Amino acid sequence: MIFNITSCLCSEEGKTEQTEEFYETLQDQVDKISKNEYIAFAGDYNARVGNIHIDGILGTNGEITTNSNGHKLKEFASVNEFKITNTFFRHKEIHKMKWSARGCRSIVDYILTNKKLSPLVNDTKVIKEYDVTTDHYLLISKIILPQKWYTFTKRSLRQEKNFRIYLLEDPSIRLI
């Protein structure tokens, strides 16, 4: 059971060649990942996908505006059967708008999940409480992990004691 999380940054709106190259590279990465894995792609896509429902891909809780990067993102999500999670959860505008600069606000950052991970996503929203030096806000997804993952974690802790990884906390051993 593998959880694959990828972070990405697409070029600005209007840079067609760089955008095409970005999606080709992203598709290459998707093709390398097994369909049996839990997959999430999170990042700044500089895309505005709108709020017209596409079954299983796009919800109705996005912003009204669409741009060319948004069309590319929707196409990528459709081809790979990814869900654009931001658009499926109803929130106040303050918890939806991800980017704010020059008096404009929009949603340009998204978290995409595959069919296997999508049912486990409980919420996706913007958190503005954290002070970061950027014009973007923190975007989070709450994911409910399957029960079998908890037993896997307990087993890993037992293995840690067998390998005595805790000894790496000792400064004298760490430098060896």
C-alpha positions in Angstrom: 0.0 0.0 0.0 1.7 3.2 -1.2 0.7 6.8 -0.8 2.2 8.9 -3.6 2.1 12.7 -3.1 3.6 15.0 -5.7 4.0 18.7 -5.5 3.9 20.8 -8.7 4.2 24.3 -10.1 2.8 25.1 -13.5 3.9 28.2 -15.6 1.9 31.4 -15.5 -1.2 31.9 -17.7 -0.3 32.7 -21.3 3.0 30.7 -21.4 1.6 28.0 -23.7 4.9 26.2 -24.5 5.9 25.9 -20.8 2.4 24.8 -19.9 2.4 22.1 -22.6 5.9 20.9 -21.3 4.6 20.9 -17.7 1.6 18.7 -18.5 3.8 16.3 -20.6 6.2 15.9 -17.7 3.3 15.5 -15.3 1.7 12.9 -17.5 5.1 11.0 -17.6 5.1 10.9 -13.8 1.5 9.7 -13.7 2.4 6.9 -16.2 5.2 5.7 -13.9 2.9 5.3 -10.9 0.9 2.1 -10.4 -2.9 2.6 -10.6 -3.2 0.6 -7.3 -1.4 3.4 -5.4 -3.1 6.2 -3.5 -2.1 9.3 -5.6 -2.3 13.0 -4.8 -1.0 15.9 -6.9 -0.9 19.2 -5.0 0.3 22.5 -6.3 0.1 25.8 -8.0 -1.4 25.1 -11.4 -2.1 28.8 -12.2 -5.4 27.5 -13.4 -8.9 28.8 -12.9 -11.2 25.8 -13.6 -14.6 27.4 -13.1 -17.6 25.8 -11.4 -19.4 23.8 -14.1 -19.8 20.3 -12.8 -17.9 17.4 -14.5 -19.0 14.1 -13.0 -16.2 12.7 -10.7 -13.7 15.4 -11.9 -15.0 18.9 -11.0 -17.5 20.1 -8.4 -19.6 23.2 -8.4 -17.9 25.0 -5.5 -15.1 26.7 -7.5 -15.0 30.2 -8.8 -16.9 31.3 -11.9 -13.8 32.2 -14.0 -12.0 29.8 -16.3 -8.7 30.3 -18.1 -6.6 28.3 -20.6 -4.5 26.7 -17.8 -7.8 25.7 -16.2 -8.9 24.0 -19.5 -5.6 22.1 -19.5 -6.0 21.1 -15.9 -9.5 19.8 -16.5 -8.3 17.9 -19.5 -5.4 16.3 -17.5 -7.8 15.4 -14.7 -10.3 13.9 -17.1 -7.8 11.8 -19.0 -6.3 10.4 -15.7 -9.7 10.2 -13.8 -8.4 12.6 -11.1 -10.8 14.5 -8.9 -10.1 18.3 -8.3 -10.9 18.1 -4.6 -11.1 21.9 -3.9 -14.3 22.2 -6.0 -16.3 19.5 -4.2 -16.5 21.1 -0.7 -18.7 24.1 0.1 -16.9 26.8 2.1 -17.1 30.5 2.6 -15.2 32.5 0.1 -12.4 33.2 2.6 -11.7 29.4 2.7 -11.8 29.0 -1.0 -9.7 31.8 -2.5 -6.1 30.6 -2.6 -4.2 33.5 -4.1 -4.5 37.2 -3.4 -2.5 40.0 -5.0 -3.1 43.4 -6.6 -6.7 43.5 -5.3 -7.6 40.3 -7.1 -8.5 36.9 -5.5 -8.7 33.6 -7.2 -8.3 29.8 -6.9 -5.1 28.8 -8.7 -3.9 26.0 -6.3 -5.5 22.6 -6.3 -5.2 19.1 -4.9 -6.0 16.3 -7.3 -6.6 12.7 -6.2 -7.1 9.5 -8.1 -10.2 7.3 -7.8 -8.6 5.2 -5.0 -7.8 8.2 -2.8 -10.9 10.4 -3.6 -13.3 8.6 -1.2 -10.9 9.1 1.7 -10.7 12.9 1.2 -13.0 14.4 3.9 -12.4 18.1 3.1 -10.1 20.5 1.2 -9.9 24.2 2.1 -7.7 27.2 2.5 -6.2 28.1 5.9 -5.2 31.8 6.2 -4.0 31.8 9.8 -0.4 30.8 9.0 1.9 33.7 8.2 3.9 32.8 5.1 5.9 35.2 2.9 3.9 34.6 -0.3 0.7 35.8 -1.9 -0.7 32.2 -1.7 -2.5 30.7 1.3 -2.0 27.3 2.8 -4.2 24.6 1.2 -5.0 21.5 3.1 -6.9 18.2 2.6 -8.2 16.1 5.4 -7.8 12.5 4.6 -9.4 9.6 6.6 -6.9 6.8 6.5 -8.1 3.2 6.3 -8.0 1.2 9.5 -5.4 -1.2 8.0 -2.9 1.7 7.8 -3.0 2.1 11.6 -1.9 -1.5 12.2 0.9 -1.0 9.6 2.1 2.0 11.7 2.2 0.0 14.9 4.2 -2.8 13.2 6.7 -0.1 11.9 7.2 1.1 15.4 8.1 -2.4 16.6 10.6 -2.7 13.8 12.1 0.7 14.8 13.0 -0.8 18.2 14.5 -3.9 16.5 16.8 -1.6 14.5 17.4 0.8 17.4 16.8 3.9 15.2 16.3 5.9 18.4 20.1 5.8 18.9 20.5 8.3 16.1 19.2 10.9 18.6 22.4 10.6 20.5 24.8 13.3 19.1 27.9 11.1 19.5 26.4 8.4 17.3 24.9 10.7 14.8 28.3 12.1 13.7 29.8 8.7 13.0 
